[in-house]
Amino acid sequence: MKKILILVVLLLVLLGGAGGGLYFMGMLDPLLGKDPESVAAAEAAAVAAEEAANPVFVPMDVLAAPIIVDGRVRNQVLLSLSLQVKDQSARNDVIAKMPRLRDAMLQDLYTEPVVREGSSGAIDINGVKARLLAIAHRVMGSERVRDVLVIKAVQTG
């Protein structure tokens, strides 16, 4: 009887050690419902939540865009912008490339309309914001620049 009891205990210890080894190596994750994609998604969500809690912004100088009617400049739109970036290293990269970024944004503002179609003359904030975000992604990369925030838009004339 003692021999059977000793064999059962040794078998349990061996199985327990093997199961523990498989668990720590991650080989039991699919059986336990912990697949690598869901773990990676949870880690990415945690990083995104941390970045949302501590946003990093880069203020820009005021940009002026002309409103051209019948081949003449009728008014100007002054835009005060800020860029939301991924982290401090992205902030430093944006500051280093700010002249190139301003140049690309000004080229767009001077070649594309900034007011809505029709006679209202209202500033197309959503359209301008989408175009400027696309430019920021092209110049800096979509992983670095998260959003373009229009702080103030003033039409002068």
C-alpha positions as CSV (number, residue, x, y, z in Angstrom):
1,M,0.0,0.0,0.0
2,K,2.9,2.4,0.8
3,K,4.4,1.8,-2.6
4,I,1.2,2.7,-4.4
5,L,0.8,5.9,-2.3
6,I,4.4,6.9,-3.0
7,L,3.9,6.3,-6.7
8,V,0.7,8.4,-6.7
9,V,2.4,11.3,-4.9
10,L,5.4,11.1,-7.3
11,L,3.1,11.1,-10.2
12,L,1.2,14.1,-8.9
13,V,4.4,16.0,-8.3
14,L,5.7,15.2,-11.8
15,L,2.4,16.3,-13.4
16,G,2.3,19.4,-11.3
17,G,5.9,20.3,-12.3
18,A,5.1,19.7,-16.0
19,G,1.9,21.7,-15.8
20,G,3.7,24.6,-14.1
21,G,6.5,24.5,-16.7
22,L,3.9,24.6,-19.5
23,Y,2.1,27.5,-17.8
24,F,5.1,29.7,-17.3
25,M,6.3,29.0,-20.9
26,G,2.9,30.2,-22.1
27,M,2.0,27.0,-23.8
28,L,-1.3,26.7,-21.8
29,D,-2.4,30.3,-22.8
30,P,-4.7,29.1,-25.7
31,L,-6.4,26.6,-23.3
32,L,-6.8,29.2,-20.6
33,G,-8.2,31.8,-23.1
34,K,-5.1,34.0,-23.0
35,D,-4.0,34.2,-26.6
36,P,-1.1,36.5,-27.5
37,E,-3.3,38.9,-29.6
38,S,-5.6,39.6,-26.7
39,V,-2.6,40.2,-24.4
40,A,-1.0,42.5,-26.9
41,A,-4.3,44.3,-27.4
42,A,-4.7,44.8,-23.6
43,E,-1.1,46.2,-23.4
44,A,-1.8,48.6,-26.3
45,A,-5.0,49.8,-24.7
46,A,-3.1,50.4,-21.4
47,V,-0.4,52.5,-23.3
48,A,-3.1,54.4,-25.2
49,A,-4.9,55.2,-21.9
50,E,-1.7,56.4,-20.3
51,E,-1.0,58.6,-23.4
52,A,-4.5,60.0,-23.2
53,A,-4.1,60.8,-19.6
54,N,-0.9,62.8,-20.3
55,P,-1.2,64.3,-23.8
56,V,1.7,66.2,-25.3
57,F,1.1,69.3,-27.4
58,V,3.3,71.4,-29.6
59,P,2.0,74.9,-30.2
60,M,2.5,76.4,-33.6
61,D,2.8,80.0,-34.8
62,V,-0.3,81.6,-36.3
63,L,-0.8,80.6,-39.9
64,A,-2.5,83.0,-42.4
65,A,-4.6,81.8,-45.3
66,P,-6.0,84.2,-48.0
67,I,-9.6,84.2,-49.2
68,I,-9.4,85.0,-52.9
69,V,-12.5,86.3,-54.7
70,D,-12.4,87.2,-58.4
71,G,-8.6,86.9,-58.5
72,R,-8.1,89.3,-55.5
73,V,-7.4,88.7,-51.9
74,R,-10.6,89.7,-50.1
75,N,-9.9,88.6,-46.5
76,Q,-7.5,86.5,-44.5
77,V,-8.1,83.6,-42.1
78,L,-5.7,83.5,-39.2
79,L,-5.4,80.0,-37.7
80,S,-3.9,79.3,-34.3
81,L,-2.9,75.6,-34.2
82,S,-1.5,73.1,-31.8
83,L,-0.3,69.5,-32.6
84,Q,-1.0,66.6,-30.3
85,V,1.9,64.2,-30.5
86,K,2.7,60.8,-29.2
87,D,5.3,61.5,-26.6
88,Q,8.2,63.8,-25.7
89,S,10.5,62.3,-28.3
90,A,7.9,63.0,-31.0
91,R,7.5,66.5,-29.6
92,N,11.3,67.1,-30.0
93,D,11.1,65.7,-33.6
94,V,8.2,68.0,-34.5
95,I,10.0,71.0,-33.1
96,A,13.1,70.1,-35.1
97,K,11.1,69.7,-38.3
98,M,8.8,72.7,-37.7
99,P,10.0,74.8,-40.6
100,R,9.3,72.0,-43.1
101,L,5.9,71.4,-41.5
102,R,4.9,75.1,-41.6
103,D,6.0,75.3,-45.2
104,A,3.9,72.3,-46.2
105,M,0.9,73.7,-44.3
106,L,1.2,77.2,-45.8
107,Q,1.5,75.8,-49.3
108,D,-1.8,74.0,-48.8
109,L,-3.5,77.0,-47.2
110,Y,-2.5,79.2,-50.1
111,T,-3.5,76.7,-52.9
112,E,-6.7,75.2,-51.5
113,P,-9.8,77.1,-50.3
114,V,-10.4,77.6,-46.6
115,V,-14.0,78.7,-46.8
116,R,-17.0,76.6,-47.5
117,E,-18.5,76.5,-51.0
118,G,-21.3,79.0,-51.6
119,S,-21.8,82.6,-50.5
120,S,-21.8,82.0,-46.7
121,G,-18.0,82.7,-46.4
122,A,-17.9,80.4,-43.4
123,I,-14.5,78.9,-42.6
124,D,-14.4,75.1,-43.3
125,I,-12.8,74.1,-40.0
126,N,-13.3,70.4,-40.5
127,G,-11.9,70.4,-44.0
128,V,-8.9,72.5,-43.1
129,K,-8.2,70.4,-40.0
130,A,-8.3,67.2,-42.1
131,R,-6.0,68.6,-44.7
132,L,-3.5,69.9,-42.1
133,L,-3.6,66.5,-40.3
134,A,-2.8,64.7,-43.5
135,I,0.1,67.1,-44.1
136,A,1.4,66.5,-40.6
137,H,1.2,62.7,-41.1
138,R,3.0,63.0,-44.4
139,V,5.8,65.2,-43.0
140,M,6.2,63.6,-39.5
141,G,4.6,60.2,-39.8
142,S,1.1,59.1,-38.6
143,E,2.5,57.4,-35.5
144,R,4.0,60.6,-34.2
145,V,1.3,63.2,-34.8
146,R,-2.1,62.3,-33.2
147,D,-4.2,65.3,-34.0
148,V,-4.2,68.9,-35.2
149,L,-6.2,71.2,-32.9
150,V,-7.5,74.4,-34.2
151,I,-7.3,76.7,-31.2
152,K,-8.6,79.8,-32.9
153,A,-9.8,80.8,-36.4
154,V,-10.3,84.4,-37.1
155,Q,-11.4,85.9,-40.4
156,T,-10.1,89.4,-41.0
157,G,-11.0,91.8,-43.8
